[in-house]
Amino acid sequence: MTATVETIETPTPPPLAGDLMSTRQRLRLVLVLGSLIAIGPLTIDMYLPALPAITTDLHTTSAAVQLTLTGTLAGLALGQLLIGPLSDAVGRRRPLLAGIGLHIVASALCAIAPDIGVVGALRVLQGLGVAASSVVAMAVVRDLFSGAAFARLFSRLMLVMGVAPILAPTLGSGLLRWSDWRGVFVALAVFGVLLVAVAAVGLPETLPPERRRRGGVTATARDYATLLRDRTFVGLVLVAGLAMAALFAYVAGSSFVFQQQYGLDEQQFGLAFGAGAVGLITATQLNVRLLRRYPPQRILVTALGVGTLAGLVLLVVAATGFGGLATILASLWVVLAAAGLAMPNAPALALSRHGEAAGTAAALLGAVQFGVGALAAPLVGALGTGSVAMASVVAGGMVTATVVLLTVVRPARLAELEPTAVAVAAH
């Protein structure tokens, strides 16, 4: 008597639209999404070489000028909370084009702003507008791809996110050779116009009506409540935000430290700032290779440990003056490299848990990242304009991120993630 064994076949999920794209179509998509990603770092960083000049021209203080950076980050945080759920409900294109339009108007008005108060308010509007590009870019990738394809595309976009902060101060320094600080905002407005044209022609709607979420404000509140009840998601988002805070403490303080404390001119500052961002880029792209051998959870834990140690070394060097500018730059390079490994893995692991509400999850992630980052800039300004103030906030961000990972997320919880979630984190 023989027994009959039935084989139960697991249905294969249907391919997403991105899986059917040709290589040329994917390259075109990367270029479009890369442009969308770039406008955020350009808006944040391009005017950094001009911060001392703005302080003098508008007869204000360095702390007040640093608050304009906080305004941009706060606008980015709030804008993402609003645009993420909106893009899940009405599609990606309309919120994107409206947001870039707001950014264009705010940039043009910054160019003629009469005082620092008006600049600060307009920088908030700039942040609100540019939030659409970052949320929509992340949501589009989640709409079109999953698994390894998602990972590969995001690795390329992270390269753009690394290159843009390098180019932004350098471009700003170049503009300042023949224009004053107002010319930087004119350039941002022109870039916004070009971006509207690129998005209108090159980015189709990726969220069909049948996949859109309904229910208005009530459904949005329910989605956010669901996300906030997920301890692992919240912890990973906080880790990403605190790593971002360390980065923005560097962004907020570096122009004053390098130019006023160490005497670099605007062009030299652009090069020094770019040297730090090289660490961020290198680590981001190294992350793809490391993930072929190690799980993202291990990379995240290791990166935060190294970043915490380097941040503490930076603080000691800044306080003692040991080694001068070269030692400051070397310590910062290691911190930024560690952030370059932590910032891709923590958000990807978080987003992989909530693909059913990609826009809302990406919005909450971005809001926390830029919201926590927004706190770093005024904190640096309140502590002063020297290297100790900047180093204190940089080190504090990395130390706190490590504490949150160990106490809120807990490494054991990370190990419980599904294999598909691990693959998603490979960007």
DRENFI-546150 format. One record per residue (C-alpha): residue in three letters; y, x, z. Coordinates in Angstrom, 2 decimals. Example, Ala and Ser with C-alpha at 12.3 -4.5 7.8 and 13.67 -1.06 7.14 Angstrom:
% DRENFI-546150
+------+---------+---------+---------+
| code |       y |       x |       z |
+------+---------+---------+---------+
|  ALA |   -4.50 |   12.30 |    7.80 |
|  SER |   -1.06 |   13.67 |    7.14 |
+------+---------+---------+---------+
***
This chain:
% DRENFI-546150
+------+---------+---------+---------+
| code |       y |       x |       z |
+------+---------+---------+---------+
|  MET |    0.00 |    0.00 |    0.00 |
|  THR |    3.30 |    1.54 |   -1.05 |
|  ALA |    6.70 |    0.74 |    0.30 |
|  THR |    9.61 |    0.05 |   -1.99 |
|  VAL |   12.79 |    1.84 |   -1.09 |
|  GLU |   15.98 |    0.27 |   -2.34 |
|  THR |   18.88 |    2.51 |   -3.20 |
|  ILE |   22.23 |    1.07 |   -2.32 |
|  GLU |   24.95 |    2.42 |   -4.53 |
|  THR |   28.41 |    2.81 |   -3.08 |
|  PRO |   30.97 |    1.44 |   -5.53 |
|  THR |   33.31 |    4.06 |   -6.90 |
|  PRO |   36.96 |    3.11 |   -6.38 |
|  PRO |   38.86 |    2.55 |   -9.62 |
|  PRO |   41.01 |    5.49 |  -10.74 |
|  LEU |   44.70 |    5.39 |   -9.96 |
|  ALA |   47.23 |    5.54 |  -12.77 |
|  GLY |   47.94 |    9.21 |  -12.16 |
|  ASP |   44.28 |   10.11 |  -12.58 |
|  LEU |   44.49 |    8.95 |  -16.22 |
|  MET |   47.58 |   11.03 |  -17.05 |
|  SER |   47.39 |   13.90 |  -19.51 |
|  THR |   48.50 |   17.39 |  -18.50 |
|  ARG |   51.74 |   16.93 |  -20.40 |
|  GLN |   52.46 |   13.64 |  -18.65 |
|  ARG |   51.82 |   15.19 |  -15.25 |
|  LEU |   54.13 |   18.09 |  -16.06 |
|  ARG |   56.86 |   15.65 |  -17.04 |
|  LEU |   56.33 |   13.72 |  -13.81 |
|  VAL |   56.57 |   16.92 |  -11.76 |
|  LEU |   59.87 |   17.80 |  -13.43 |
|  VAL |   61.33 |   14.36 |  -12.75 |
|  LEU |   60.12 |   14.19 |   -9.15 |
|  GLY |   61.17 |   17.79 |   -8.59 |
|  SER |   64.71 |   16.88 |   -9.65 |
|  LEU |   64.67 |   13.98 |   -7.20 |
|  ILE |   63.43 |   16.21 |   -4.40 |
|  ALA |   66.03 |   18.89 |   -5.17 |
|  ILE |   69.10 |   16.73 |   -4.69 |
|  GLY |   68.47 |   16.47 |   -0.95 |
|  PRO |   68.49 |   20.23 |   -0.19 |
|  LEU |   71.37 |   20.74 |   -2.62 |
|  THR |   73.43 |   18.09 |   -0.85 |
|  ILE |   72.65 |   19.57 |    2.55 |
|  ASP |   72.97 |   23.29 |    1.77 |
|  MET |   75.24 |   23.80 |   -1.21 |
|  TYR |   78.45 |   23.68 |    0.83 |
|  LEU |   77.22 |   26.00 |    3.60 |
|  PRO |   79.08 |   29.11 |    2.34 |
|  ALA |   82.28 |   27.06 |    2.48 |
|  LEU |   82.02 |   25.95 |    6.12 |
|  PRO |   84.42 |   28.61 |    7.45 |
|  ALA |   86.84 |   27.86 |    4.59 |
|  ILE |   86.68 |   24.11 |    5.31 |
|  THR |   87.42 |   24.86 |    8.97 |
|  THR |   90.57 |   26.74 |    8.00 |
|  ASP |   91.73 |   24.44 |    5.19 |
|  LEU |   91.43 |   21.21 |    7.18 |
|  HIS |   92.74 |   22.79 |   10.41 |
|  THR |   89.70 |   21.85 |   12.44 |
|  THR |   86.98 |   23.50 |   14.53 |
|  SER |   83.60 |   24.94 |   13.61 |
|  ALA |   81.89 |   22.30 |   15.78 |
|  ALA |   83.65 |   19.51 |   13.86 |
|  VAL |   82.63 |   21.01 |   10.53 |
|  GLN |   79.01 |   21.32 |   11.70 |
|  LEU |   79.13 |   17.60 |   12.55 |
|  THR |   79.53 |   16.90 |    8.82 |
|  LEU |   76.05 |   18.37 |    8.40 |
|  THR |   74.85 |   16.11 |   11.20 |
|  GLY |   76.39 |   13.15 |    9.36 |
|  THR |   74.41 |   13.94 |    6.22 |
|  LEU |   71.15 |   14.23 |    8.15 |
|  ALA |   71.86 |   11.03 |   10.09 |
|  GLY |   72.52 |    9.22 |    6.81 |
|  LEU |   69.26 |   10.56 |    5.42 |
|  ALA |   67.38 |    9.32 |    8.49 |
|  LEU |   68.90 |    5.83 |    8.45 |
|  GLY |   68.67 |    5.53 |    4.69 |
|  GLN |   64.97 |    6.28 |    4.69 |
|  LEU |   64.28 |    3.61 |    7.29 |
|  LEU |   66.00 |    1.07 |    5.05 |
|  ILE |   64.87 |    2.25 |    1.62 |
|  GLY |   61.21 |    2.85 |    2.43 |
|  PRO |   60.32 |   -0.79 |    3.22 |
|  LEU |   62.68 |   -1.97 |    0.46 |
|  SER |   60.83 |    0.13 |   -2.11 |
|  ASP |   57.51 |   -1.31 |   -0.89 |
|  ALA |   58.90 |   -4.81 |   -1.44 |
|  VAL |   60.90 |   -4.62 |   -4.70 |
|  GLY |   59.51 |   -1.53 |   -6.42 |
|  ARG |   60.66 |    2.07 |   -6.65 |
|  ARG |   63.23 |    2.20 |   -9.47 |
|  ARG |   65.96 |   -0.16 |   -8.28 |
|  PRO |   66.41 |    1.38 |   -4.78 |
|  LEU |   66.29 |    4.84 |   -6.35 |
|  LEU |   69.02 |    4.22 |   -8.91 |
|  ALA |   71.23 |    2.40 |   -6.40 |
|  GLY |   70.88 |    5.23 |   -3.89 |
|  ILE |   71.79 |    7.94 |   -6.38 |
|  GLY |   74.78 |    5.84 |   -7.47 |
|  LEU |   76.03 |    5.76 |   -3.86 |
|  HIS |   75.56 |    9.52 |   -3.65 |
|  ILE |   77.68 |   10.05 |   -6.78 |
|  VAL |   80.56 |    7.96 |   -5.42 |
|  ALA |   80.47 |    9.63 |   -1.99 |
|  SER |   80.38 |   13.12 |   -3.53 |
|  ALA |   83.38 |   12.40 |   -5.75 |
|  LEU |   85.37 |   11.05 |   -2.79 |
|  CYS |   84.50 |   14.13 |   -0.69 |
|  ALA |   86.26 |   16.21 |   -3.32 |
|  ILE |   89.57 |   14.49 |   -2.52 |
|  ALA |   89.08 |   13.86 |    1.22 |
|  PRO |   92.28 |   14.56 |    3.21 |
|  ASP |   90.76 |   15.48 |    6.60 |
|  ILE |   87.53 |   16.32 |    8.39 |
|  GLY |   87.02 |   12.76 |    9.65 |
|  VAL |   86.92 |   11.39 |    6.11 |
|  VAL |   84.60 |   14.20 |    5.00 |
|  GLY |   82.25 |   13.39 |    7.88 |
|  ALA |   82.12 |    9.68 |    7.04 |
|  LEU |   81.52 |   10.38 |    3.35 |
|  ARG |   78.76 |   12.85 |    4.20 |
|  VAL |   76.96 |   10.02 |    6.01 |
|  LEU |   77.19 |    7.96 |    2.80 |
|  GLN |   75.92 |   10.95 |    0.82 |
|  GLY |   72.91 |   11.09 |    3.10 |
|  LEU |   72.29 |    7.35 |    2.78 |
|  GLY |   72.31 |    7.66 |   -0.99 |
|  VAL |   70.16 |   10.76 |   -1.30 |
|  ALA |   67.57 |    9.26 |    1.06 |
|  ALA |   66.40 |    7.10 |   -1.82 |
|  SER |   65.33 |   10.11 |   -3.88 |
|  SER |   63.14 |   11.67 |   -1.19 |
|  VAL |   61.48 |    8.41 |   -0.12 |
|  VAL |   60.80 |    7.26 |   -3.66 |
|  ALA |   59.47 |   10.65 |   -4.78 |
|  MET |   56.92 |   10.70 |   -1.95 |
|  ALA |   55.97 |    7.07 |   -2.47 |
|  VAL |   55.54 |    7.54 |   -6.24 |
|  VAL |   53.06 |   10.36 |   -5.69 |
|  ARG |   51.13 |    8.15 |   -3.24 |
|  ASP |   51.23 |    5.27 |   -5.78 |
|  LEU |   49.75 |    7.37 |   -8.56 |
|  PHE |   47.41 |    9.90 |   -6.97 |
|  SER |   44.90 |   10.41 |   -4.20 |
|  GLY |   42.73 |   13.21 |   -2.82 |
|  ALA |   42.85 |   16.60 |   -4.55 |
|  ALA |   45.20 |   15.42 |   -7.31 |
|  PHE |   47.65 |   14.22 |   -4.66 |
|  ALA |   47.35 |   17.61 |   -2.94 |
|  ARG |   48.00 |   19.65 |   -6.09 |
|  LEU |   51.07 |   17.66 |   -7.12 |
|  PHE |   52.58 |   17.86 |   -3.66 |
|  SER |   52.08 |   21.62 |   -3.56 |
|  ARG |   54.28 |   21.86 |   -6.65 |
|  LEU |   56.92 |   19.58 |   -5.16 |
|  MET |   56.94 |   21.64 |   -1.98 |
|  LEU |   57.76 |   24.65 |   -4.15 |
|  VAL |   60.85 |   22.76 |   -5.34 |
|  MET |   61.74 |   21.97 |   -1.74 |
|  GLY |   61.52 |   25.68 |   -1.00 |
|  VAL |   63.46 |   26.88 |   -4.05 |
|  ALA |   66.30 |   24.36 |   -3.72 |
|  PRO |   67.55 |   25.63 |   -0.33 |
|  ILE |   67.62 |   29.15 |   -1.78 |
|  LEU |   69.54 |   28.13 |   -4.86 |
|  ALA |   71.94 |   25.79 |   -3.05 |
|  PRO |   73.99 |   28.35 |   -1.06 |
|  THR |   73.83 |   30.77 |   -3.99 |
|  LEU |   75.16 |   28.10 |   -6.34 |
|  GLY |   77.78 |   27.20 |   -3.77 |
|  SER |   78.82 |   30.84 |   -3.47 |
|  GLY |   79.12 |   31.09 |   -7.25 |
|  LEU |   81.30 |   27.99 |   -7.41 |
|  LEU |   83.55 |   29.36 |   -4.69 |
|  ARG |   84.41 |   32.33 |   -6.91 |
|  TRP |   86.47 |   30.11 |   -9.19 |
|  SER |   86.98 |   26.95 |   -7.16 |
|  ASP |   87.58 |   25.97 |   -3.55 |
|  TRP |   85.17 |   23.99 |   -1.38 |
|  ARG |   86.08 |   20.73 |   -3.11 |
|  GLY |   84.53 |   21.99 |   -6.32 |
|  VAL |   81.13 |   21.98 |   -4.59 |
|  PHE |   81.32 |   18.20 |   -4.18 |
|  VAL |   82.41 |   17.75 |   -7.79 |
|  ALA |   79.29 |   19.64 |   -8.83 |
|  LEU |   77.11 |   17.40 |   -6.63 |
|  ALA |   78.62 |   14.31 |   -8.26 |
|  VAL |   77.90 |   15.70 |  -11.74 |
|  PHE |   74.32 |   16.51 |  -10.75 |
|  GLY |   73.93 |   12.94 |   -9.48 |
|  VAL |   75.03 |   11.56 |  -12.85 |
|  LEU |   72.48 |   13.73 |  -14.64 |
|  LEU |   69.79 |   12.66 |  -12.18 |
|  VAL |   70.45 |    8.96 |  -12.83 |
|  ALA |   69.90 |    9.58 |  -16.53 |
|  VAL |   66.69 |   11.56 |  -15.89 |
|  ALA |   65.27 |    8.91 |  -13.55 |
|  ALA |   66.25 |    5.99 |  -15.80 |
|  VAL |   64.47 |    7.54 |  -18.79 |
|  GLY |   61.65 |    9.55 |  -17.26 |
|  LEU |   60.41 |    7.57 |  -14.26 |
|  PRO |   58.66 |    4.25 |  -14.93 |
|  GLU |   58.01 |    1.71 |  -12.20 |
|  THR |   54.89 |    2.83 |  -10.30 |
|  LEU |   54.46 |   -0.10 |   -7.91 |
|  PRO |   53.33 |   -3.22 |   -9.82 |
|  PRO |   54.31 |   -6.64 |   -8.43 |
|  GLU |   50.77 |   -7.42 |   -7.21 |
|  ARG |   50.83 |   -4.37 |   -4.91 |
|  ARG |   54.25 |   -5.06 |   -3.39 |
|  ARG |   54.52 |   -6.07 |    0.24 |
|  ARG |   56.01 |   -9.42 |    1.14 |
|  GLY |   57.40 |  -10.92 |    4.30 |
|  GLY |   60.91 |   -9.50 |    4.56 |
|  VAL |   62.27 |   -8.22 |    7.86 |
|  THR |   59.37 |   -9.61 |    9.89 |
|  ALA |   56.77 |   -7.77 |    7.83 |
|  THR |   58.84 |   -4.59 |    7.94 |
|  ALA |   59.11 |   -4.76 |   11.72 |
|  ARG |   55.35 |   -5.38 |   11.92 |
|  ASP |   54.66 |   -2.34 |    9.72 |
|  TYR |   56.87 |   -0.10 |   11.84 |
|  ALA |   55.24 |   -1.41 |   15.02 |
|  THR |   51.79 |   -0.62 |   13.60 |
|  LEU |   52.86 |    2.91 |   12.75 |
|  LEU |   54.44 |    3.49 |   16.15 |
|  ARG |   51.27 |    2.38 |   17.93 |
|  ASP |   49.32 |    5.13 |   16.16 |
|  ARG |   49.57 |    8.00 |   18.64 |
|  THR |   48.28 |   10.61 |   16.23 |
|  PHE |   50.72 |    9.51 |   13.51 |
|  VAL |   53.68 |    9.54 |   15.91 |
|  GLY |   52.73 |   12.95 |   17.29 |
|  LEU |   52.39 |   14.49 |   13.83 |
|  VAL |   55.70 |   12.99 |   12.77 |
|  LEU |   57.38 |   14.48 |   15.86 |
|  VAL |   55.83 |   17.86 |   15.12 |
|  ALA |   57.21 |   17.72 |   11.57 |
|  GLY |   60.62 |   16.67 |   12.90 |
|  LEU |   60.80 |   19.46 |   15.47 |
|  ALA |   59.82 |   22.05 |   12.86 |
|  MET |   62.60 |   20.60 |   10.71 |
|  ALA |   64.99 |   20.90 |   13.68 |
|  ALA |   64.28 |   24.63 |   13.87 |
|  LEU |   65.02 |   24.89 |   10.15 |
|  PHE |   68.29 |   22.94 |   10.40 |
|  ALA |   69.42 |   24.95 |   13.43 |
|  TYR |   69.21 |   27.94 |   11.08 |
|  VAL |   71.04 |   25.99 |    8.37 |
|  ALA |   73.82 |   24.89 |   10.73 |
|  GLY |   74.39 |   28.23 |   12.44 |
|  SER |   73.66 |   30.82 |    9.78 |
|  SER |   76.98 |   30.69 |    7.92 |
|  PHE |   78.95 |   31.40 |   11.11 |
|  VAL |   76.48 |   33.99 |   12.42 |
|  PHE |   76.22 |   35.92 |    9.15 |
|  GLN |   79.87 |   35.65 |    8.06 |
|  GLN |   81.80 |   35.70 |   11.32 |
|  GLN |   79.55 |   37.69 |   13.67 |
|  TYR |   78.10 |   40.14 |   11.12 |
|  GLY |   80.97 |   40.17 |    8.60 |
|  LEU |   79.15 |   39.14 |    5.41 |
|  ASP |   81.23 |   37.61 |    2.60 |
|  GLU |   80.32 |   34.34 |    0.89 |
|  GLN |   78.17 |   35.98 |   -1.79 |
|  GLN |   76.36 |   38.21 |    0.71 |
|  PHE |   75.72 |   35.17 |    2.87 |
|  GLY |   74.08 |   33.42 |   -0.08 |
|  LEU |   71.70 |   36.36 |   -0.49 |
|  ALA |   70.90 |   36.58 |    3.23 |
|  PHE |   70.29 |   32.84 |    3.44 |
|  GLY |   68.08 |   33.03 |    0.37 |
|  ALA |   66.03 |   35.84 |    1.93 |
|  GLY |   65.15 |   33.53 |    4.79 |
|  ALA |   64.21 |   30.72 |    2.46 |
|  VAL |   61.86 |   33.07 |    0.58 |
|  GLY |   59.68 |   33.02 |    3.68 |
|  LEU |   59.59 |   29.24 |    3.55 |
|  ILE |   58.60 |   29.22 |   -0.12 |
|  THR |   55.98 |   31.94 |    0.22 |
|  ALA |   54.28 |   30.19 |    3.10 |
|  THR |   54.35 |   26.81 |    1.38 |
|  GLN |   52.55 |   28.16 |   -1.66 |
|  LEU |   50.22 |   30.31 |    0.43 |
|  ASN |   49.23 |   27.08 |    2.16 |
|  VAL |   47.42 |   25.92 |   -0.98 |
|  ARG |   45.25 |   29.06 |   -1.00 |
|  LEU |   44.60 |   28.96 |    2.73 |
|  LEU |   43.36 |   25.38 |    2.47 |
|  ARG |   40.52 |   26.56 |    0.25 |
|  ARG |   39.09 |   28.36 |    3.29 |
|  TYR |   40.51 |   26.66 |    6.37 |
|  PRO |   41.12 |   23.05 |    7.43 |
|  PRO |   44.79 |   21.99 |    7.61 |
|  GLN |   44.43 |   21.27 |   11.32 |
|  ARG |   43.70 |   24.94 |   12.03 |
|  ILE |   46.56 |   26.09 |    9.81 |
|  LEU |   48.97 |   23.74 |   11.59 |
|  VAL |   47.97 |   24.95 |   15.06 |
|  THR |   48.12 |   28.62 |   14.03 |
|  ALA |   51.47 |   28.23 |   12.26 |
|  LEU |   53.09 |   26.62 |   15.28 |
|  GLY |   51.73 |   29.35 |   17.55 |
|  VAL |   53.13 |   32.11 |   15.32 |
|  GLY |   56.42 |   30.24 |   14.89 |
|  THR |   56.81 |   29.80 |   18.64 |
|  LEU |   56.22 |   33.50 |   19.27 |
|  ALA |   58.64 |   34.53 |   16.51 |
|  GLY |   61.26 |   32.08 |   17.81 |
|  LEU |   61.09 |   33.60 |   21.27 |
|  VAL |   61.38 |   37.10 |   19.78 |
|  LEU |   64.42 |   35.92 |   17.82 |
|  LEU |   66.03 |   34.66 |   21.02 |
|  VAL |   65.45 |   37.98 |   22.80 |
|  VAL |   66.82 |   39.94 |   19.83 |
|  ALA |   69.91 |   37.73 |   19.61 |
|  ALA |   70.57 |   38.05 |   23.34 |
|  THR |   70.14 |   41.83 |   23.47 |
|  GLY |   71.48 |   42.79 |   20.03 |
|  PHE |   68.44 |   45.00 |   19.48 |
|  GLY |   68.14 |   46.08 |   15.83 |
|  GLY |   71.22 |   44.20 |   14.65 |
|  LEU |   71.25 |   41.93 |   11.61 |
|  ALA |   68.03 |   43.37 |   10.15 |
|  THR |   65.98 |   42.34 |   13.19 |
|  ILE |   67.61 |   38.90 |   13.25 |
|  LEU |   66.67 |   38.39 |    9.59 |
|  ALA |   63.10 |   39.62 |   10.10 |
|  SER |   62.53 |   37.26 |   13.06 |
|  LEU |   64.03 |   34.36 |   11.17 |
|  TRP |   61.82 |   35.13 |    8.17 |
|  VAL |   58.68 |   34.76 |   10.30 |
|  VAL |   59.94 |   31.52 |   11.90 |
|  LEU |   60.74 |   30.01 |    8.51 |
|  ALA |   57.38 |   31.11 |    7.12 |
|  ALA |   55.63 |   29.39 |   10.04 |
|  ALA |   57.69 |   26.27 |    9.39 |
|  GLY |   56.67 |   26.51 |    5.73 |
|  LEU |   53.04 |   26.21 |    6.80 |
|  ALA |   53.61 |   23.52 |    9.43 |
|  MET |   55.90 |   21.19 |    7.48 |
|  PRO |   53.48 |   20.43 |    4.60 |
|  ASN |   50.40 |   19.88 |    6.76 |
|  ALA |   51.81 |   17.76 |    9.57 |
|  PRO |   53.43 |   15.12 |    7.28 |
|  ALA |   50.46 |   15.01 |    4.91 |
|  LEU |   48.00 |   14.45 |    7.75 |
|  ALA |   50.27 |   11.73 |    9.09 |
|  LEU |   50.78 |    9.96 |    5.73 |
|  SER |   47.08 |   10.08 |    4.90 |
|  ARG |   46.45 |    7.60 |    7.72 |
|  HIS |   48.60 |    4.83 |    6.23 |
|  GLY |   48.28 |    4.67 |    2.45 |
|  GLU |   48.55 |    0.86 |    2.55 |
|  ALA |   52.26 |    1.17 |    3.42 |
|  ALA |   53.20 |    4.46 |    1.81 |
|  GLY |   56.91 |    3.73 |    1.47 |
|  THR |   57.32 |    2.56 |    5.06 |
|  ALA |   55.26 |    5.44 |    6.46 |
|  ALA |   57.18 |    7.98 |    4.36 |
|  ALA |   60.45 |    6.39 |    5.50 |
|  LEU |   59.58 |    6.68 |    9.18 |
|  LEU |   58.40 |   10.25 |    8.66 |
|  GLY |   61.59 |   11.20 |    6.84 |
|  ALA |   63.80 |    9.39 |    9.35 |
|  VAL |   62.29 |   11.28 |   12.26 |
|  GLN |   62.41 |   14.60 |   10.43 |
|  PHE |   66.06 |   14.28 |    9.47 |
|  GLY |   67.00 |   12.44 |   12.67 |
|  VAL |   65.66 |   15.23 |   14.87 |
|  GLY |   67.18 |   17.74 |   12.46 |
|  ALA |   70.53 |   15.97 |   12.83 |
|  LEU |   70.45 |   16.66 |   16.56 |
|  ALA |   69.98 |   20.38 |   15.96 |
|  ALA |   73.30 |   20.91 |   14.15 |
|  PRO |   75.67 |   19.62 |   16.87 |
|  LEU |   73.54 |   21.30 |   19.53 |
|  VAL |   74.08 |   24.65 |   17.83 |
|  GLY |   77.80 |   23.86 |   17.57 |
|  ALA |   78.01 |   22.89 |   21.24 |
|  LEU |   76.37 |   26.15 |   22.30 |
|  GLY |   78.72 |   28.25 |   20.15 |
|  THR |   78.88 |   30.03 |   16.81 |
|  GLY |   76.99 |   33.20 |   17.74 |
|  SER |   73.41 |   34.22 |   17.11 |
|  VAL |   72.28 |   33.28 |   20.64 |
|  ALA |   73.24 |   29.62 |   20.07 |
|  MET |   71.37 |   29.46 |   16.78 |
|  ALA |   68.34 |   31.32 |   18.14 |
|  SER |   68.14 |   29.07 |   21.22 |
|  VAL |   67.81 |   25.92 |   19.12 |
|  VAL |   65.46 |   27.54 |   16.59 |
|  ALA |   63.14 |   28.74 |   19.35 |
|  GLY |   63.45 |   25.44 |   21.22 |
|  GLY |   62.35 |   23.47 |   18.16 |
|  MET |   59.23 |   25.57 |   17.62 |
|  VAL |   58.27 |   25.62 |   21.31 |
|  THR |   58.68 |   21.85 |   21.63 |
|  ALA |   56.69 |   21.22 |   18.43 |
|  THR |   53.81 |   23.24 |   19.86 |
|  VAL |   53.94 |   21.31 |   23.15 |
|  VAL |   53.89 |   17.97 |   21.30 |
|  LEU |   50.93 |   19.05 |   19.18 |
|  LEU |   48.93 |   20.08 |   22.23 |
|  THR |   49.83 |   17.15 |   24.50 |
|  VAL |   50.54 |   14.16 |   22.25 |
|  VAL |   48.45 |   14.77 |   19.12 |
|  ARG |   45.84 |   17.01 |   20.75 |
|  PRO |   43.81 |   19.29 |   18.45 |
|  ALA |   40.63 |   17.33 |   19.15 |
|  ARG |   42.17 |   14.21 |   17.58 |
|  LEU |   43.06 |   16.17 |   14.44 |
|  ALA |   39.43 |   17.21 |   14.05 |
|  GLU |   38.44 |   13.52 |   13.89 |
|  LEU |   40.36 |   12.87 |   10.68 |
|  GLU |   38.31 |   11.72 |    7.70 |
|  PRO |   37.49 |   14.31 |    4.99 |
|  THR |   39.68 |   12.46 |    2.49 |
|  ALA |   42.60 |   12.77 |    4.85 |
|  VAL |   41.99 |   16.50 |    5.10 |
|  ALA |   42.02 |   16.77 |    1.33 |
|  VAL |   45.32 |   14.93 |    1.14 |
|  ALA |   46.82 |   17.43 |    3.54 |
|  ALA |   46.13 |   20.26 |    1.12 |
|  HIS |   49.54 |   20.17 |   -0.44 |
+------+---------+---------+---------+
***
